[in-house]
Amino acid sequence: MGSFKSASATSSPSRSATHATKPDRASKEGRVDSIRRSCREVGWETGGWFPRMDRHAFVTLSLDAGASLRDVQDAAGHADPRTTRRYDRARYNLDQHPTYALAGLV
C-alpha cells in the first residue's frame, strides 16, 4: 500500500541491545542502581543492601513499636498475616517470648 515499514524491517538497534548497556530507570535493577549510586554520593556504604531489606526493617520496627499485625500487614500490602510474620526479623527473639514474661511473674 504505502511506504510503511514494520518495526522488524527498520535498521535501528533493538531495544534489548540498547538496554543491555544502560538499565532502564523504571526497571528494578535501574532503581536499585540509582539508590546505591545516591548512597555512595553521600558516603554511605551499601555493600550487601537489597530493597527487600527495607521491607523487613519496616515490618520489624513497626511491630516493635507496638503496631498491630493487622495494621502492618495492610501497610505492607500482604494478603496473608503469615507473610508479614516472615518479614519480622524479631520473631525469634527469645526476650519477647511469652514464656519469659510468665517466668518473670514466678
N, C-alpha and C positions, 0 to 999 in steps of 0.2 A: 504494500500500500504506500507508505511514505518512507522516509529515511530514518524511521525509529529503529534504534538498536537495543537489543536486550542487554541487561546488566552483564550477562556472561560473555557478550560479544565485545564489550569495551576492553580497552587495553590498560585501564588504570589498575593499580595494585589492589589486591583484595584487602578487605578489612582485617582479616586474620594476619596478613603479612605486616600491616602497619601496627596492629595491636600487639604483636609479639615484642616489638621494641619499646613500646611505652604503654603501661597499663592504663586502662580507661578509669577516670576518676570515679565513675559510678560503680565500678566493679568492686568486689570485696577486697581484692588484692590492692586496688588503687586506693581505697580508703585506709587500709592498714598501712600502706607505704606512706601516705600523706600524714597520718598520725605519728608514725615513727620519725619521719623527717622533721615534723614540728617539734617533737620532743628533743631530738638531737640539737636543733637550733637553740633551744633554751638550756641545754646542758643536762638533760635527763637521760639516763641510760634505760633502754627498752629491751635489753638482751633477750629474755625469754617471755616477753609480753605477747599475749594474744587477745583479741577483742572479747573472747568468751570469758576471760578473767574478770572483766568489768562486770559482767552479769553475775558471776559468782560473788564478787565483792558486794554488789548491790543487794543481793538476796541475803547474804550473811550479815551485813551491817544493819539492814532493815529489821531482820528478825532479832538480832542482838539488842537493837534499840527499843524493842517491845512491840513492833508492828505485828498484827495478826498474820498468820499463814495465809489466810484468805485474801487479805489486802495485798500482801506481797505477791501472791500468785496472780492476782488481777493486774498489778503493776508490771509484772514481768511478762504478761501475756501467755501464761501457761494454762492449758485446759485442765490439767490434772495436778492436784497438790503434790503427788509423788515426784513430779518433775521439779517442782520448786524445792522440795526437800533435798533432792540430789544436788542442787546448786548451793545448798547451805554447807559451807566449809566447817562450821562449828557443830555439825550434827553428831560427831563422835567425841565431842569434848566431854570428858567424864565429870568435870567440875559442875556441869549443868544437868547431870543425870538426876532423875528423881530419887534414886536410891541414896545419893549423898545428902539430899535435902532431908530425907527421912532419917538417916543416920545422925544428922545434926540435932534432931529432936530427942534422940535416945540418950 
